[in-house]
Amino acid sequence: MYNPPAFVENDLGELQAIMRAASLPVLISPGKTGLLATHLPLLFEAPDRLTGHVARANPHWRDFDPAAESLAIFTAADGYISPSFYPSKAETGKVVPTWNYQTVHATGRLEITEDPAALLDIVTRLTNRYETGRPAPWAVADAPADFIASQLKGIIGITLHITLLEGKNKLSQNRLKQDQIGALAGVARENPALAEAMRKANSL
Protein backbone atom coordinates (compact mmCIF):
# COMPACT_ATOMS: atom_id res chain seq x y z
CA MET A 1 0.00 0.00 0.00
CA TYR A 2 1.30 3.47 -0.87
CA ASN A 3 1.58 5.08 2.54
CA PRO A 4 3.47 8.38 3.04
CA PRO A 5 4.97 8.74 6.54
CA ALA A 6 2.44 11.40 7.61
CA PHE A 7 -0.40 8.90 7.22
CA VAL A 8 1.13 5.68 8.60
CA GLU A 9 -0.89 4.12 11.42
CA ASN A 10 0.87 1.46 13.51
CA ASP A 11 -1.11 1.55 16.75
CA LEU A 12 -2.82 -1.83 17.13
CA GLY A 13 -5.77 -0.34 18.99
CA GLU A 14 -6.38 2.14 16.18
CA LEU A 15 -6.02 -0.59 13.55
CA GLN A 16 -8.60 -2.68 15.38
CA ALA A 17 -10.93 0.32 15.64
CA ILE A 18 -10.73 0.87 11.86
CA MET A 19 -11.43 -2.81 11.20
CA ARG A 20 -14.42 -2.77 13.56
CA ALA A 21 -15.79 0.38 11.94
CA ALA A 22 -15.45 -0.96 8.39
CA SER A 23 -18.92 -2.04 7.30
CA LEU A 24 -17.96 -4.52 4.59
CA PRO A 25 -14.32 -5.53 3.98
CA VAL A 26 -13.19 -7.11 0.73
CA LEU A 27 -11.10 -10.30 0.58
CA ILE A 28 -8.80 -10.66 -2.43
CA SER A 29 -6.96 -13.87 -3.31
CA PRO A 30 -4.94 -15.09 -6.29
CA GLY A 31 -6.85 -17.85 -8.08
CA LYS A 32 -6.33 -20.34 -10.85
CA THR A 33 -7.52 -17.95 -13.56
CA GLY A 34 -6.90 -14.55 -11.96
CA LEU A 35 -7.83 -12.54 -8.89
CA LEU A 36 -10.78 -13.50 -6.71
CA ALA A 37 -12.63 -10.82 -4.72
CA THR A 38 -15.42 -11.26 -2.17
CA HIS A 39 -17.13 -8.64 0.01
CA LEU A 40 -17.95 -10.11 3.41
CA PRO A 41 -18.02 -9.31 7.14
CA LEU A 42 -14.83 -10.36 8.92
CA LEU A 43 -14.09 -10.63 12.62
CA PHE A 44 -10.65 -9.60 13.85
CA GLU A 45 -9.46 -12.01 16.51
CA ALA A 46 -6.33 -10.78 18.25
CA PRO A 47 -3.54 -11.12 17.72
CA ASP A 48 -3.44 -12.49 14.20
CA ARG A 49 -6.65 -13.89 12.70
CA LEU A 50 -9.66 -12.82 10.67
CA THR A 51 -12.66 -15.13 10.45
CA GLY A 52 -15.81 -15.16 8.35
CA HIS A 53 -17.65 -17.28 5.80
CA VAL A 54 -18.55 -17.35 2.13
CA ALA A 55 -21.35 -19.03 0.23
CA ARG A 56 -20.57 -22.58 -0.83
CA ALA A 57 -21.54 -21.52 -4.37
CA ASN A 58 -18.83 -18.82 -4.32
CA PRO A 59 -15.77 -20.14 -6.26
CA HIS A 60 -13.44 -18.12 -4.03
CA TRP A 61 -12.97 -20.97 -1.52
CA ARG A 62 -12.36 -23.60 -4.22
CA ASP A 63 -10.13 -21.64 -6.59
CA PHE A 64 -7.78 -19.65 -4.33
CA ASP A 65 -4.11 -20.59 -4.16
CA PRO A 66 -3.42 -21.79 -0.58
CA ALA A 67 0.30 -21.35 -1.11
CA ALA A 68 -0.07 -17.63 -1.88
CA GLU A 69 -1.11 -14.82 0.43
CA SER A 70 -4.55 -13.22 0.39
CA LEU A 71 -5.42 -9.62 1.25
CA ALA A 72 -8.34 -8.25 3.27
CA ILE A 73 -9.05 -4.52 2.88
CA PHE A 74 -10.99 -2.55 5.49
CA THR A 75 -12.16 1.04 4.96
CA ALA A 76 -13.74 3.03 7.78
CA ALA A 77 -14.49 6.77 7.62
CA ASP A 78 -13.85 8.39 4.23
CA GLY A 79 -14.96 11.39 2.24
CA TYR A 80 -14.26 14.16 -0.27
CA ILE A 81 -12.27 17.23 0.80
CA SER A 82 -13.15 20.33 -1.21
CA PRO A 83 -10.49 23.00 -1.86
CA SER A 84 -13.10 25.52 -0.74
CA PHE A 85 -12.63 24.25 2.84
CA TYR A 86 -9.07 25.64 2.98
CA PRO A 87 -8.36 29.23 4.05
CA SER A 88 -5.20 29.05 1.92
CA LYS A 89 -7.44 28.91 -1.17
CA ALA A 90 -8.18 32.60 -0.72
CA GLU A 91 -4.51 33.39 -0.09
CA THR A 92 -2.76 31.55 -2.91
CA GLY A 93 -5.33 29.57 -4.89
CA LYS A 94 -2.82 26.69 -4.88
CA VAL A 95 -5.12 23.96 -3.61
CA VAL A 96 -6.74 20.91 -5.19
CA PRO A 97 -9.40 18.39 -4.11
CA THR A 98 -8.44 15.26 -2.23
CA TRP A 99 -10.01 12.33 -0.42
CA ASN A 100 -9.52 11.55 3.26
CA TYR A 101 -9.90 8.00 4.51
CA GLN A 102 -8.99 5.34 7.04
CA THR A 103 -7.93 1.91 5.83
CA VAL A 104 -6.25 -1.28 7.01
CA HIS A 105 -4.72 -3.94 4.77
CA ALA A 106 -4.38 -7.40 6.35
CA THR A 107 -2.20 -9.85 4.45
CA GLY A 108 -1.95 -13.54 5.28
CA ARG A 109 -2.57 -17.18 4.49
CA LEU A 110 -6.16 -18.23 3.87
CA GLU A 111 -7.60 -21.42 5.37
CA ILE A 112 -11.08 -22.91 4.93
CA THR A 113 -13.26 -25.15 7.08
CA GLU A 114 -16.40 -27.16 6.44
CA ASP A 115 -16.69 -28.47 9.99
CA PRO A 116 -20.30 -27.86 11.19
CA ALA A 117 -19.26 -27.01 14.76
CA ALA A 118 -16.68 -24.49 13.54
CA LEU A 119 -19.21 -22.95 11.14
CA LEU A 120 -21.79 -22.62 13.91
CA ASP A 121 -19.21 -20.88 16.08
CA ILE A 122 -18.32 -18.46 13.27
CA VAL A 123 -21.90 -17.47 12.46
CA THR A 124 -22.77 -17.20 16.16
CA ARG A 125 -19.88 -14.82 16.86
CA LEU A 126 -20.58 -12.77 13.73
CA THR A 127 -24.25 -12.51 14.64
CA ASN A 128 -23.46 -11.48 18.21
CA ARG A 129 -21.07 -8.83 16.90
CA TYR A 130 -23.73 -7.12 14.79
CA GLU A 131 -26.77 -7.74 17.01
CA THR A 132 -25.17 -6.40 20.20
CA GLY A 133 -26.77 -3.12 21.21
CA ARG A 134 -29.99 -3.61 19.27
CA PRO A 135 -33.25 -3.17 21.22
CA ALA A 136 -34.27 -6.77 20.53
CA PRO A 137 -31.11 -8.64 19.43
CA TRP A 138 -31.59 -11.79 17.40
CA ALA A 139 -29.53 -14.87 18.30
CA VAL A 140 -28.70 -17.92 16.21
CA ALA A 141 -30.36 -20.03 18.92
CA ASP A 142 -33.65 -18.24 18.20
CA ALA A 143 -34.02 -20.28 15.01
CA PRO A 144 -34.79 -24.03 15.00
CA ALA A 145 -31.61 -26.11 15.28
CA ASP A 146 -32.43 -28.22 12.22
CA PHE A 147 -32.96 -25.06 10.15
CA ILE A 148 -29.60 -23.62 11.22
CA ALA A 149 -27.93 -26.96 10.46
CA SER A 150 -29.36 -26.87 6.93
CA GLN A 151 -28.18 -23.27 6.45
CA LEU A 152 -24.66 -24.15 7.56
CA LYS A 153 -24.43 -26.63 4.67
CA GLY A 154 -24.55 -23.66 2.31
CA ILE A 155 -21.46 -21.85 3.63
CA ILE A 156 -17.71 -22.37 3.99
CA GLY A 157 -15.77 -20.93 6.91
CA ILE A 158 -12.60 -18.96 6.25
CA THR A 159 -9.70 -17.87 8.42
CA LEU A 160 -7.02 -15.42 7.33
CA HIS A 161 -3.85 -15.99 9.35
CA ILE A 162 -2.39 -12.48 9.36
CA THR A 163 1.28 -12.01 8.56
CA LEU A 164 1.17 -8.25 7.95
CA LEU A 165 -1.11 -5.42 9.11
CA GLU A 166 -0.76 -2.04 7.38
CA GLY A 167 -2.76 0.97 8.51
CA LYS A 168 -3.32 4.33 6.88
CA ASN A 169 -5.07 7.36 8.37
CA LYS A 170 -5.10 10.00 5.63
CA LEU A 171 -6.80 12.81 7.54
CA SER A 172 -5.21 16.12 6.44
CA GLN A 173 -2.13 15.69 8.68
CA ASN A 174 0.02 17.08 5.85
CA ARG A 175 -1.88 20.38 5.67
CA LEU A 176 -1.24 23.67 7.43
CA LYS A 177 -3.07 23.95 10.76
CA GLN A 178 -5.42 26.62 9.36
CA ASP A 179 -6.34 24.29 6.52
CA GLN A 180 -6.85 21.38 8.92
CA ILE A 181 -9.28 23.53 10.88
CA GLY A 182 -11.06 24.67 7.73
CA ALA A 183 -11.32 21.12 6.39
CA LEU A 184 -12.68 19.91 9.70
CA ALA A 185 -15.35 22.62 9.72
CA GLY A 186 -16.37 21.77 6.17
CA VAL A 187 -16.44 18.03 6.71
CA ALA A 188 -18.35 18.32 10.00
CA ARG A 189 -21.39 19.53 8.08
CA GLU A 190 -21.29 16.65 5.61
CA ASN A 191 -19.58 13.68 7.24
CA PRO A 192 -19.53 13.59 11.07
CA ALA A 193 -17.69 10.26 11.27
CA LEU A 194 -14.85 11.52 9.11
CA ALA A 195 -14.79 14.81 11.03
CA GLU A 196 -14.32 12.95 14.31
CA ALA A 197 -11.42 10.96 12.87
CA MET A 198 -9.81 14.16 11.55
CA ARG A 199 -10.28 15.89 14.90
CA LYS A 200 -8.51 13.04 16.70
CA ALA A 201 -5.66 12.68 14.18
CA ASN A 202 -4.87 16.40 14.19
CA SER A 203 -5.59 17.13 17.88
CA LEU A 204 -8.22 19.73 16.96
N, C-alpha and C positions, 0 to 999 in steps of 0.2 A: 504494500500500500504506500503510495506517495504520502509522506507525512513530514512536513517541515517542522523543525524543532519547536516553534512556538505553539504547535497544536498537539504535540505528542502527549498522550495520557497513559501513565504507567501505574497509577494507583489502582490496586485490585478492587477496592471498594467502589471506586468510580466506574471501573469497567463492569462490575456486576450490576451497578445501578443502570447503566446504559443498556445492558442485556435484558434486564427486567423490564425496562421501559419500552423496549422495541416490541411493537405489536405483532409483527410477522417476519421473522428472519428468513433468509434464503440459504439453502444448502446447495453447494455446487461441488460436483465430483467429476473426475475424468471417467469416461465410459468407453465402451468398445468402439463406438462410432462417433465420438465427440463428447462435448460437455453435457452433463446432466444437471438440471436445476429444479429444485422443489421448494416452494414456500410452505413453511410449517412452523407451528409453535415449538420451541425448544426450551428445556429446563437446564439451567446452569447448576451443576452439582460440584461444589468446591471439593478439591482444588482443581480438577482437570477433566471434567466430563460434561458433555451435553447429551441429553436424552430426549427422544420424541418418537414419533411413528409416522409411517407413510402408508398409503393404501396398497394393498397387495397387488392391485392392478397397475400401480405405478412402476415402470421399468427401472426406476432409479436403483432400487435395492438389488435387482438382478444383474444390472449391467455395469455397475461401478467397478473400478479397479481396486481391489482391497490392498494391493501393494503400493498404491499411490495415495497421497494425502488429499483430503477433501477440505473445503472451506465453508464456514458458516459466517454470514454477514448480518450484523445487527445494526439497525439505524433507529435512534431515538428521536429527540427533538431536531427539527430541521426547518429551514425556511429561507425565503428570498430577502436579500438586503438591498434596498434601493439606495442609489447615490444621493437621493434627496434627503436621506436621514443624516448625512454628514455635514456638520458646520463648515468643514474645509471645502465643500462644494462651492459655497459663496465666496470663499477666499481665493481659491486657485482654479476651480473647475476641473482639477485633475483627479477625478474619481470615476469609478466604474462599478457596475453591479457585481454582486457576488452572492454566494449561497453559504449560509452557516449550517453546521450539522454536527451531530455526535454519532460516531460509529465505532464498532468493535469488529475486528476480523479474528475468528478463531480457526486455526488450522490444526488438522490432526488426522488420525487414522479412523476410518469408519468401520463399525461392526454392526451386524444385524442379529436379531433374535426372533424366533418364532415360538418360543416357549410361552404357553398360555399364562402361567403364573407371573412371568416377567412382564408380559403385555398388560395384564391386569394392574400390576403395580405402576407401570408407566402411565396408563390412562387415568388411574386413580389420582396420582400425584399431579398430573397436568390439570385434571378437573378441579382438584382442591386449590391449585394455584389461581385459577381464573374465577372460581366461585366464591372464594374467600372475600368477605366484606359485602356480599350481596344481601339484601333484606331476607330473601328466602333461598339460601344456597342449595343447589342441586348436588346430590352425591351419587356416585356410581351405584352404590348399594340401594338407591331408591328404585332402580329398575330391576325387573326379574332376573335372577341369576342365569337362567337358561338363555334369555335374550342377550345379556351381556356376553355370554360365552359364544353365541353365534356371531356377534359383532366383532369379537376379537379375531375370529377366523379371517376377517377381511382386512387386517392390518399387519404390518411388519414393524417390529421395534428397532430403533436405531440408537447407537451410542457413538458419539464422536469423542475419541480420546485425544484431548488437546495437547499439542506439542508447542504451540505458539499462540499467544494472545497479543494483538496489536490494537491500541486504542487511539482514537483521534477526536479531539474536541476543537473544532474550528469555529470559534465564537468571538471573532473580532479582536483577539489578543494582539494582533500585529498592527492595529490601528492606533492613532493618537488618542489620548484619553478623551478629548472633546468629541472625537468621532465615535468612540465606544459609547459615550453617554447618549449621543444623538441616535445611534443605531438602536440602543436599548429602548429609548423613548418611542421610536418608530415601531419597533417590533412588538412592544408591549401592547399596542393597540390591536395588533393583528394576530399575534402568536404568543400567548402567555407562557406556554411551556418553554419555547425557545428563549424568551426574555428571561425567565428564571435561570436557565442554564448560563446565559450570557452574564447575568448579574453575578452569579457565583464565580465564574471563570475569571472575571475581570475585577472582582472585589468592589462592585458598584452598589 
